[in-house]
């Protein structure tokens, strides 16, 4: 906290995959169909999107292909199609679009590079390469568009394709590849990077009759085994340490990340999370817990004696590991990970943040849709940011950032 003290037990899970989860995926067969290479720059991506949108790749006789789609603007995860494109100009993956360079805090949307990025992205909307509804549509509407039959979307945001799509089998999923960050005009190319940090797991209130006993329980919940149980379920049923694994063909398994050693095996993790069956063995990741990279990277994956379906799953798992490993190379040198504020600072910042977010999202939509001209109204836009209190917001965040850096 801002006073240097710690008042709660943490929730912390190291996951190099989660640190770079905001990413674009593209359907490789359509790229091959237009006979073009994987784009690496903003201009190459634009040319590929034009070719995709103007070809009847789903064979339905309609010009309904969507080169890049997504849901509404809003910062962070909801508008990742936007943040991935903007990050070829200025880092835009922070939930509030904050940036830091050489220790100095600012907002990405307060820069000339943001203006350049808006002009680039507007070309896609002007030409129908990104549908105008991407500025406002709900996630439900977007998911329906993404999962339309026949397929209409080429490029889209998702943690992984099977998290974004419904009813797609692995034969389709493995045909999707992760698009590395595009290089902008000056070579800028940022992947999302949000380092795993400890967040509030549990706190003991002043009304607790036995705080020492409560602390011992919470401390126990933060032990590695209890933390694994909290995430993966009951030991001996849902998972085991590798030495106790209930499999006879151990030689047919490897670690999720090939650079790690196998540490545990989850027997049916998908069913554990998605079955909806009531259980008393796990808090499903809620509350205090701590586990390290050896747990995440050391999960057993079957790599030998595979069925056709298992072989496809393994192929895609390897693609995901390769993607998140490479994406770390595109992380910015500095991001705002922790910036502890006092209660007074938080109270003052709350209203400013809300008003800034509302205004920026509104103006971004207007700029991109053409309702407001970017060049003619840019100075007025910057003045309104100042009127709302952007300078004070930066000052408060700078204070919090300097406390721990």
Helices and strands as residue ranges (DSSP letters): E 9-13, G 18-20, E 24-27, H 28-33, H 42-53, E 66-68, H 80-86, E 98-101, E 104-107, G 108-110, H 112-126, G 132-135, H 139-146, E 153-157, H 161-164, H 170-173, E 176-179, E 199-202, H 211-221, H 224-232, E 239-241, G 242-244, G 250-252, E 253-255, E 264-266, H 269-274, E 289-291, H 293-297, E 300-302, H 308-327, G 328-330, H 343-369, H 374-388, H 390-404
